[in-house]
Amino acid sequence: MFRFAVIILLVLLALPQTAQPGNLLETDYQARFCAHMQREVRLGPQRRADCMTSTLVIEVDWADKWKEGIGQSLAYAAETGLVPGIILVCRQSRARCLASSLFTRQTLGRFGISAVIWECLPADKGLQDCVLRRTGEPTMPEELPPFDRGALPEP
């Protein structure tokens, strides 16, 4: 019986591993969601935008790293003069990813920054399958409600 178990284990270990959504890297999603765009665009020494079109410069990041996504997309936009974009890839519960997207939009909106944000799930085949959100018109800070962190799960 022991030999049989060892043989089964060896066979299973020898089988090729298929990429599961949880095993993919950020660069895998970058390739998927930035298809038909310029990728890894060099902006300067040690700076590369994940994706770029004629109007957008885009950062691909995990939804739970939304703060880094904002910073990088704004830095790229300042350098290129293009509209910032952020592709948020969900690797957590849907509720936490939606909270991250909302916090991203509220943060950009508080400062009147126009941006394009996509909420992408691991199962989405391309950017067209993701939820598209936009921030836009400048809003006076007093017109925006404060973040209600109690109403949403912490990202």
C-alpha angles and dihedrals in degrees: 000000000000091000091051091052091048092050092050091049092050092048091051092048091050094054115100113259115237118216110257119199090249091054097054122107127227088256090057090057090044090058091047099045098036096052110138091025133091107269132204092009111191111231099171141316108336093351124112129165113222094223137000138187129177090275107022137057109197138199119201112209143152112271091239088058093056093133092059089046091056093049096048095044091050092048090051091046092050090051097046104030089233128128112270119244131188127196107200112200114202117227095157136054116315090244093056091047091051089050090052091050091049092050089049092052093044092050094050092041093052088064096038093246116161111220142150119235129187124197107209130185123208090248094055109113096205145349090278088067094054125091111258120216130176134200117203145137115065110258125198110246092236089059093059120082115236118259109279099209091169092065096055135045114262110262 
